[in-house]
């Protein structure tokens, strides 16, 4: 019979952990807002303006994602 033992030795109190959770949620919400704001602004451009920037409409979601969450892979 196998036993798993583990001691979780964490120095975080409940208040600290809740603070970190709130901070993480706040950062995620901020990134989400940047994504949607960027996407909205890009979708407001005409096809001519997009062409002038070297973009096409299929690229907009990826550009907004990179703006909010950083470059992918």
MOTA-V326277 format. One record per backbone hydrogen bond with DSSP energy under -1.0 kcal/mol. NH is the residue of the N-H (numbers start at 1). CO is the residue of the C=O. E is the energy in kcal/mol with one decimal. If there is no record, write none. Layout:
BEGIN
NH;CO;E
NH;CO;E
END
This chain:
BEGIN
9;7;-1.1
10;8;-1.0
17;13;-2.7
18;14;-2.7
19;15;-2.1
20;16;-2.2
21;17;-2.4
22;18;-2.5
23;19;-2.3
24;20;-2.7
25;21;-2.4
26;22;-2.4
27;23;-2.5
28;24;-2.3
29;25;-2.4
30;26;-2.3
31;27;-2.3
32;28;-2.3
33;29;-2.3
34;30;-2.2
35;31;-2.5
36;32;-2.4
37;33;-2.7
38;34;-2.7
39;35;-2.6
40;36;-2.3
41;37;-2.3
42;38;-2.7
43;39;-2.5
45;42;-1.4
50;46;-2.5
51;47;-2.6
52;48;-2.4
53;49;-1.4
54;51;-1.2
55;50;-3.2
59;56;-2.3
63;59;-2.2
64;60;-2.5
65;61;-2.4
66;62;-2.5
67;63;-2.2
68;64;-1.9
69;65;-3.1
70;66;-1.6
END
